[in-house]
Structures are given as C-alpha cells and as structure tokens.
Amino acid sequence: MILGLSLIFLLLLLLFFFSTAETSLTVVSRPLMHQMEIEGDRRAALVNRLHDRKERLLGSILLGNTLAQILASALATSVAIALYGDAGVAYGTGIMTVVVLVFCEILPKTVAIHHANKLALFLARPMRLVVWLLGPPIHAVQALVNGLLRLFGVPLTTEADLEATLAELRGAIDIHAAEEEVKHERKMLRSILDLADVEVGEIMTHRKGLVMIDADQPAAALVDQITASPYTRLPLWRGEPDNIVGVLHSKALLRALRSHQDEAAEIDVVGLATPPWFIPESTSLLDQLQAFRKRREHFALVVDEYGSLLGVVTLEDILEEIVGEISDEHDVLVSGVRPQQDGSFLVNGDVTIRDLNREYDWRLPDEDAATIAGLLLHESRMIPEVAQVFLFYGFRFEVLRRVRNQITLIRLTPPREGGGEEGA
C-alpha cells in the first residue's frame, strides 16, 4: 500500500508537470523569446525550437498526461478497494477527481498563466527530453491522425495570411490601450501598419498652401522671394502654376549667390533647379517612402489623373505620419484644433481625420474623405449652411464658418463616455 501511494504521488507530480508545461509553453510570449534568443539566451532558443515542432510538443504532453492520469486512477482505485472493498471504487474515483482537478489542472495552469515566460524557460530542457523520448510513438499517432484528416478532406497546411497577421498586430497594440506610458509608442506602431493603406493625397500639402515661384520674374525678385520663404525646396513655374519647370533648393541658391559675389541679377535661378518629380495622388505612403529612399530625394509633386497639380509631399510628411508632428524654428505652428471647456473641439475644416483619430483615439472613418470638412460633406451629401448641426458616428458636427463653398470651421463634439449615437 505504501508503494502504491508513493507511485500515485509521483504520478500526480507528473500530471502537475505536464499541465504546467502545456500552459506555459503555449502562452509564452513568442516575441520575447525571439528577442532573448537574439541576445544569446539558450533556453529561449530551446523554447522557440519546441514551438517550431508544436504538434510533437503538444502530442508528447497529451500522451504523458494521459498515461500518468490513467495509471494514477488505476492505482488509486486498487488502493481504495483494498481498504474499503467494493465501495472503494466510488471513494477512489471521487478523491482522484478532486485531487487531479484542483492540484493537477487548475492550480498548475493558473500559476503557469501568470508566470508563463519564467516557467517556459525553466521547463524547456526537461520538455525537450520528454519530446525526444515520446517522439516515435507520437510520430506514429500523428501519421494516423493525418491519414484520417485526409480521408475526410480536411486540409493539413494553411498559407500565411498577411491581412490576418496585420490584424493580429493591431489587436496586440490595442490590448495595451489603457497604458498611458506607451501611448505615443502605440500611435507610432499603428501608423507604421497603416502606411500601405494611406495615400499621399491624404497627407500632402494642398496647392492652396504651397509657396510657388514664378520663374519669369527678374532674378533679383526671385532671390528675394526664395530667401524670404520658410521652406527649403520651392517649385518654379512658368506661364501657369500647373507648368512646373523645376524645384529649387535654397542651398543651391546660396552657393550661387556666393560664387557671384551677391550679384543676384547674374544668377540663372531656373538653371539651379532640379527636374520636378511627379507622382500620382493614389501612391501609398509605404511605396512613396521606399521611392524617396531609392531616389535619395525628399520632395515630390502630387498630380491627379488629368495631370493637374494637387500639392506636394515630402519625406518629412511621411515621417510625421509615424512619429507625430516634427517642428523646427521655421515651421508655422497651426494645429487647427482648439479644445473647449464644454468638451467640444473647434476644428479647422482642413484638419485631417487621421490626425484627429491618432491624437484623440477616435474612430472616425477616413476611407472616403481625408479632412474633417470632407467627411461632413460626404456624409451630409450637401454643402451645409452656417449653424447647421449634424450627427455622424456619434459625433456632433456644427458648422461655424463657411467661405464660399468651403467649410472652414466646425465645432466637433465627441460622444460621451459609455455610449453615443451611431449614424445620422
């Protein structure tokens, strides 16, 4: 009886071990193990190797767990029958059910969930030995299972789904939404994942806000305008603004002024300019970022399908989509958003929806419109009058100012915490 009880105790320890290993090695953070392996941690490398052969790992755990549980139950029943006769079957079954459930399932798995990374590193080596010992029978069982799956037409392999992977990454980022200390990093990661879905037309500087120089002016007037501008690169046009003949870098002008001993009239400003680079408005930010790197340029002119100039996009614009606003001593800091004491926001019509969503963690749609005024026009299907109020996506839109047909100022009231109206 003592021998039987000792064997039961050892088998319960094995069940505890297998339950802990199963949960910890399944829940362990793969990114953390990958980074630790790169840093030279051999135990993390072993965890990753076990994950690479996940079917054999789980099969070994299930086989070991099943054998230990059946053997422990049989021994417990035998001991109980020896003590209590036929009634010992019921006693043994009841006691083993409680012991296995509490001490060999719930307890170890609860501990493993809360300390998965540490336990996975600790259990990696013994689990490698278990997988090696139980490998041959598991291989045979797996072959039988695969044959049955093929018989019923169940596919055994799946192709990697990029969209599912990106959705998983976005979900992992949103899980930490309540952690204020990583708020900025979370915004950056979201923006990086969205680069392939955002077009340059959504972030470009519109032609209404461009500083462009008429190349037919006298050289002295050109120099005065260029040196007075806060921008480093300026488009030059001739005849009409859509006819861009070059892009002038202010450093090239300064070098020319120095070589001509400050005689501006002798400088060929157009000759100093580089050829313009035109791109379609539908180019994604990811493609444009790669194009900037490949061409080693920072400035591109955006045109529509008819070749008309829409605006410009720079490398800084794309970087700002990732890291947020980058301001220097020459930037004109106009955010376009002014929070009010009543919880509403006074928003300029040309403020982009992406900037609002990123700054305030809103979920306004930006598929059909790039700016907040564009969203109001798209949803209302009209050009609103001043003082008109609309409700879209739980937000209250009140038109405060309109210049001709352009909405220039909106009072935007977000939904209150705990709920809001959908649609309008």
N, C-alpha and C positions, 0 to 999 in steps of 0.2 A: 504493500500500500504506500509506503514511504517513497519507493522507487516510482510508482505511478504518479503520486502527487508531484514529485520532483520533475518528472517528464512533462506533466501538464504545465507546471510553472515555466519551464524552458520554452515550451511551445507558445505560451501566452506572450513571453518576451519576443519570440519571433514574429508573432502577429503584430505586436506593438511596433517592432522594427519595420515590417513591411508597410504598415499603414502610414507611419511617419515618412518613410522613403517615398511612397507613392504620392502623397500630398505635396511634400517639399519639392521634389524633383519636377512635379507638374506645375506648381505655382511659382517656382523660382523665376526671377527676372532675367530673361534672356539678354536684354541689352547690357545689364550689369555684369553678367557672366562673360559676355563678349569683351567688354572693356577690361575686365580683370585678366582675361586670357591675354589680351594685347599687352598688358602691363607685366606679364610673366607669371601669373598665378597658375600653377599646375593643376590644382584642384578645380578651378574654374574651367580649365581646358577639358578636364575629365567630365565635368557636368555637361559641357557642350557636346562631347563625343557621345555621351549617353543619350542626349536629346536627338542627335543625328540618327540614332538607331532606336527611335522611340517605341516602335512596335515590339521589338525584342525586349526593351526595358519593361514596358507595361505587362507583356506576356510573362516575363520572369517573376514580376511582383505578384501577379494574379495566381500563377502556378504555385509559388511558395506560400502565399497566403491561404490558398485553398487546401493544400496538403496539410499545413500546420493546423488549420481550423478543424478539418475533418478528424485528424489524428487526436487533437486535444479533446474534441467532443466525445470520440470513442473511448478514450482513456477515462474521461470524467464519468461517463455512463457506467463503465466497468467498475470503477471505484464505488460509485453510488449504489450499484446493485449489490456489491459485496457488503456494504454497510446496512442498507435498508431493504434488501430483497427486490421484489418486482417494483415496489414503489420508488426505488432509487432511479428508475428511468425518468420519471417526472421530475424528481429532485435535481438530478444531474442536468437535464435539459434546461430547467428554469435557472439554475445557478450559472451555467455556462452562457446562457443567453444574456444575462445581466452583466457578467464579467466581461465577455467579449465586446458587447455593445458599448459599455462605459469605458473600460480600461484599454481596449484594443482597437476601438474605432473612433469614438467621439473625442476622447482625451488626446490621443496622439495626433489626430488630424487637426484639432483645434490649436494645439501647440505648433504644429507644422505650418499652419496658415499664417500665424503671427511671427514666425521666425524662419520663414522658408529659405531665405538666402543663406543664413548661417548653417542650418541643418543640411541643406543640399550640399554645401562644401564638405561638411563633416561626414556625410553618408555616401559620398561619391565613390570612395575607394571600396568599401565593403559591397556596394551595389555592383561595382564592376566585377568583383569576384562571383557574386550571385548570377549575374548575366552570363559569365563565362561557364559556370557550372551547369546552368539550366538551358544554355544555348541550344544544344542538339535537340532535346525534346520540344522546345519552343519552336524551333525551325520546322520540325515535322508538323506540329499543330498549325502553324501559320500557313504552311503549304496546303493543308486540308481546308482551312478557312478560305484561302484564296480560291481554291477549286470550287467550293460551294458558292462563293460570290460570283465567279464567272458563270457558273451554271444558271444562276438567277439573273444574269445580265447586269450586275452591279459594277460600275467602273472602279478600278483599283487605283488609278492615278488621276490627279487633278492638275490642271495648268495654273500657274501663278496668275492671280487676278490683280492687276495693278490698281484698279479702282478700289477693290476691297482692301488692299494694303494701305492706300492713302486714307481711306475712311477709318481704318483701324488706328492710324497715326493721329488723325484728327480727334478721334474718340479718346485716345490716351492723353492728348493735350487738354481736352475739355474736362477730363476727370479731375485735374488739378485746378479747376476754375476758381475754387474758393481760396486758394493760397495766394495772398497778396504779394508775398515776397518774390514770386515768379511771374507776376502779371505781365511785365514787359517782355520777358523771355517767351511767354506763351503767345503774345501777339506776334513776335518775330517768327516763331515756328509756324503759326497759321499763315502768315504772309508768304513764307517760303513755299509752303504746299500749294498756295493759290497762284503762284507765278505763271503756271502753264494755263490757267483759266482766265487770266486778266489780260485784256488787250491794251495796246499802247494808247488807243483812243480814249481810254478811261482815265489815264493819268497824265496825259500830255498837257502842256501849257497851250491854251487855245489861242488862235491867231489874234483875238481881240486884246490879249495881254502881252503880245510879243513886241519887242523893240526891233524894228527892221529899218535899214538904212537905204535911202535912195542913192544908188551908185552914180547917178548922173549929176549929182551936186559937185560943186568945186571941192578940190581936195582939202582945203583948209576947213570948210564946213563939215566935211565928213570926219575929219580928225576931231573936231570939237564935239560932235555928237557921240562918236565912239568913246572918247576919253571920259565924257560925262555920264556914260551908261554904267550901271552897276554890274553888267553882265560881261563875261569873258569872251563869249562867242556870239557874233551878231550876223544874221543873214543880210545879204546885199541883194537888192532887186533893181531891175531896170524896166522902164516902160509901165509896168503894172506890178502890184505886190505879189501876184502869183508867179511872176517870172524871176525866180531866184537864180542869181548868177554865181553865187559863192557864199562861203561862210568865213568871216574874218575873225582871227584870234587876236585879242588885244596885245599879246606879247609880240606877235609879228609886227604890229604897227609900232610898238615902242622901239623894237630893234631898227625898223626902217627910219623912224624919226632920229634916232641916234646916229645912224650912218649918214643921214642927210643933214646933220647938224641943225636939227629942229626946223628945217625948211619944209613945211607941210605941203606947199604947192608943188614940190618936185616929186612927191610920192604917188606911185600908182597903186591906189588902195585896192582896186579890183585884182591887180596882179598879185597882191599879197594873199588874197583869199584862196581857200581850198575849194575844190569842187563840191557842190551840195550833194548830200546823200539822202535820197527819198525812200521812204518806207510806207507800206500800206497801213491804214489805221487798225486793221484786223490782226496785225502781228502780235503774238503773245509776248508777255514780259520775259518769259524764260528764253524764247528764241531771240529776242532783241538783246538780252543780256549776253548771250553767247556770241551774237553778231558783234556787239561792242568789243568784246574781248578779242575776237578773231581779227577784226579790222583795226583794233587799237585806236578807236575813236570814241568820243564822248557825246556826240551831238548828231541828231538825225531829224529830218523834216518829215512830218506826217502828212500824207495826202489821202484823199478819198478815191473812190472808184473812177471818178472823172478826171483825176489828176489835180484837183484844186487843193491848195494849201489849207490844212486844218489847224496846224500848230507844230510844236516841236517837242521832242522828248530827249532827255539827257540821261547819262549814266547815273547822275545824282538822283533823278526822279525815281529810277528803279530801285536804287539803294534805299531811298526814303520809304518806299513801299515795304521794305523789310525791317528797317531799324527805326522808322519814325522820322519826324522832321529833322533835317540837318541844316542848321542855320549858321551863317557866318556874318561878319561885320557889314557886308553889303546887302544882305537879304532884307526885304521889306516884310516885317512880321505881321501878317494879317491872317489870323486864324479863321475868321469868318464865323465863329461860334461863340456866343456870349450867354453863359448860364444865368438864369434869373432866380430870384428868391422863391418864387412860387413853384419851382421845379421844371419850368419850361426852358426852352432854349431859343434865342434869336439866331437864326441861321441864314447866312447869305445863300442866295439861290445857286451859286456856282460851287458850293462846298460838295465834295464827292461823298457818295453814300459809303464807299469803302472806308474813308477817313472817320466817318461817324460811327460805323459799326466797330471799327478797330479801337477807337478811343473810348467808347461808352459800352462796349459789349452788347450792342444791339444786333438785330437780325433783319434789318430792312433789306429787301431784295435788290440786287444790282444787276440782274440779267438784262433788263430792258431799258435801263436808264443809268447814266453814270453819276449825275448830280441830283441833289435833293429836289431842285426845281423840275428837273426832267422826270423824276419819279411822280411828282404831283401832276404834271401834265399828262403823263402816260396813264395814270390811274383815273384821273377825272375826265379824260377824253375831251378836254376843253381848255381854253385859256381863262383861268379864273379871274374874277374881279377882286379888287382890294376889299378886305373884311370878310370874304367868303371863307367858310370853315369846312373841312373835310375830315373824315375818319378813315384811315387806311392802316391795316395791320396792327390795330390797337393804338396807333399814334394819332394825335390831333394836329392837323395842319391848318394854320390860319395865315392867309395872305396879308402881309403888312405893307408891302410896297411892290409896285409894278411899273416898269419903264417900257412904254410902248407894249410890245407883246412878250416882254421878258419879265419873269418873276425874279425879283432881286432880293427880297427879304421875306422870311417865313418864321412864324412863331411855331415851334415844334414842341409838343407836349408828349413825352413818352408814357406808356401805360403804367399805372401804379403797380407796386409790388403786390404779387398774389393774384394777378389776373388783368385782363384787358380785353377789349373787343377786337374781334378778328374781322377783317374786311371792312367794306363800307358800301 
